[in-house]
Amino acid sequence: MKRVLCCIAMGILVTGLVACGPPKKSVFPPAVSIQEMSVRPDGQWRLTLRIQNNSYAGMGFHSIDGELKVADGIPVRLHSSFDLDIPTFAGDVTQIDVLPTADMIQALKAVTAKGSAGSLPYSVNGRSNAQPEQEKASRDFDFHGSGWLSPVPGIPNTYR
């Protein structure tokens, strides 16, 4: 009888501990990529950055601080503050304007001359500041992304 009571008490204790709080959801760094890039009349590039939340929890993204490297040129700084609440395994976009270097402009002109057959490699690296839904404070997450930019047929000065 003592054993049965001990097992019941242990079962109640374990059940009570499990019920103390919600299970912690896994949090992973986001993926960042360029969804679209357009050349503005003043020469700046407007980047539409896609932030993909790869976590099992929704996250509130606050800023990006990193660099954009096009072809083999010198990287330029990416920095922007914003407020995006991105649900689990979803993505959203934010826009950032950057001033390209002369090498970046030349590389883009060479790609534009090839039309839709041309493509330009890029990489984005840095940190994104976000707050997971179950945490009280935000923290930094490293990101590393790369891809290719090609002219969009029929839309001048736009690349995807």
C-alpha positions as CSV (number, residue, x, y, z in Angstrom):
1,M,0.0,0.0,0.0
2,K,2.9,2.3,0.8
3,R,4.3,1.8,-2.7
4,V,1.0,2.6,-4.4
5,L,0.7,5.9,-2.3
6,C,4.3,6.8,-3.1
7,C,3.7,6.2,-6.9
8,I,0.5,8.3,-6.8
9,A,2.3,11.1,-4.9
10,M,5.1,11.0,-7.5
11,G,2.7,11.1,-10.3
12,I,0.9,14.1,-8.8
13,L,4.2,15.9,-8.3
14,V,5.4,15.3,-11.9
15,T,2.0,16.5,-13.2
16,G,2.2,19.6,-11.0
17,L,5.7,20.4,-12.3
18,V,4.7,20.0,-15.9
19,A,1.7,22.3,-15.5
20,C,3.9,25.1,-13.9
21,G,4.5,26.8,-17.2
22,P,4.3,26.6,-21.0
23,P,7.0,24.6,-22.8
24,K,9.8,26.8,-24.1
25,K,9.8,27.1,-27.9
26,S,13.0,26.8,-29.8
27,V,14.4,30.0,-31.3
28,F,16.8,30.1,-34.3
29,P,18.5,32.9,-36.2
30,P,16.5,34.5,-39.0
31,A,17.4,34.2,-42.7
32,V,17.9,37.6,-44.5
33,S,17.9,38.0,-48.3
34,I,17.3,40.7,-50.9
35,Q,13.8,40.3,-52.3
36,E,14.1,43.3,-54.6
37,M,16.6,46.1,-55.4
38,S,15.9,49.3,-57.3
39,V,18.1,52.1,-58.3
40,R,16.7,55.4,-57.3
41,P,17.0,58.6,-59.3
42,D,19.6,60.0,-56.8
43,G,21.8,56.9,-57.3
44,Q,21.0,55.2,-54.0
45,W,19.9,51.6,-54.0
46,R,16.6,50.8,-52.3
47,L,16.8,47.2,-50.9
48,T,13.7,45.3,-50.0
49,L,15.1,42.9,-47.4
50,R,13.2,39.8,-46.6
51,I,13.5,38.6,-43.0
52,Q,12.4,35.0,-42.5
53,N,11.7,33.9,-39.0
54,N,13.0,30.3,-38.7
55,S,11.8,29.9,-35.0
56,Y,9.1,27.9,-33.4
57,A,8.1,31.2,-31.7
58,G,6.9,34.5,-33.1
59,M,9.5,37.2,-32.8
60,G,9.5,41.0,-32.8
61,F,12.3,42.3,-35.0
62,H,13.7,45.8,-34.2
63,S,16.8,46.4,-36.2
64,I,19.4,45.2,-38.7
65,D,23.1,46.1,-38.6
66,G,25.4,44.5,-41.1
67,E,26.9,44.8,-44.6
68,L,26.1,44.2,-48.2
69,K,28.7,42.9,-50.5
70,V,28.2,42.9,-54.3
71,A,30.4,40.8,-56.5
72,D,33.9,41.0,-55.1
73,G,33.7,44.6,-54.2
74,I,34.0,46.5,-50.9
75,P,31.0,46.0,-48.7
76,V,28.7,48.8,-47.7
77,R,26.9,49.2,-44.3
78,L,23.3,48.1,-43.9
79,H,21.6,49.7,-40.9
80,S,17.9,50.2,-40.2
81,S,15.5,50.3,-37.2
82,F,12.0,49.1,-37.6
83,D,9.2,47.2,-35.8
84,L,8.2,43.9,-37.4
85,D,6.3,41.2,-35.6
86,I,6.9,38.0,-37.6
87,P,5.0,34.9,-36.7
88,T,6.4,31.4,-36.5
89,F,8.1,30.3,-39.8
90,A,6.8,33.4,-41.6
91,G,8.6,36.3,-43.3
92,D,8.2,40.0,-43.8
93,V,10.0,42.8,-45.6
94,T,11.6,46.1,-44.7
95,Q,13.3,48.7,-47.0
96,I,16.8,50.1,-46.6
97,D,18.5,52.7,-48.8
98,V,22.3,52.3,-49.3
99,L,24.8,54.4,-51.3
100,P,26.7,52.0,-53.5
101,T,30.4,52.2,-54.2
102,A,31.8,52.9,-57.7
103,D,32.7,49.2,-58.1
104,M,29.1,48.2,-57.2
105,I,27.7,50.6,-59.8
106,Q,30.1,49.3,-62.5
107,A,29.2,45.7,-61.7
108,L,25.5,46.5,-61.9
109,K,25.9,48.3,-65.3
110,A,27.6,45.2,-66.7
111,V,24.7,43.0,-65.5
112,T,22.2,45.4,-66.9
113,A,23.9,45.3,-70.3
114,K,23.3,41.6,-70.5
115,G,19.5,42.0,-69.9
116,S,17.6,39.3,-68.1
117,A,20.4,36.8,-68.8
118,G,22.8,38.7,-66.5
119,S,23.1,38.1,-62.7
120,L,25.1,39.7,-60.0
121,P,26.1,37.8,-56.8
122,Y,25.6,39.4,-53.4
123,S,25.9,38.6,-49.8
124,V,24.4,40.1,-46.6
125,N,26.0,39.5,-43.2
126,G,25.4,41.0,-39.8
127,R,23.1,41.0,-36.8
128,S,19.4,41.4,-36.3
129,N,18.0,42.5,-33.0
130,A,14.8,40.6,-32.1
131,Q,12.7,39.6,-29.1
132,P,11.3,36.1,-29.0
133,E,7.7,36.0,-27.8
134,Q,8.5,34.1,-24.6
135,E,11.4,36.2,-23.6
136,K,11.4,39.5,-21.7
137,A,14.4,41.1,-23.5
138,S,15.5,41.4,-27.1
139,R,18.8,39.9,-28.2
140,D,21.0,39.8,-31.3
141,F,21.0,37.1,-33.9
142,D,23.7,36.7,-36.5
143,F,22.6,36.3,-40.1
144,H,24.4,35.3,-43.3
145,G,22.7,35.3,-46.7
146,S,23.6,35.3,-50.3
147,G,22.0,35.2,-53.7
148,W,21.8,36.7,-57.2
149,L,20.3,39.9,-58.5
150,S,19.0,39.9,-62.1
151,P,17.2,42.7,-64.0
152,V,13.4,42.4,-64.0
153,P,12.1,42.4,-67.6
154,G,9.9,45.4,-68.3
155,I,10.7,47.3,-65.1
156,P,13.7,49.5,-65.5
157,N,16.3,49.9,-62.7
158,T,14.7,47.0,-60.8
159,Y,16.5,43.7,-59.9
160,R,15.4,40.5,-58.1
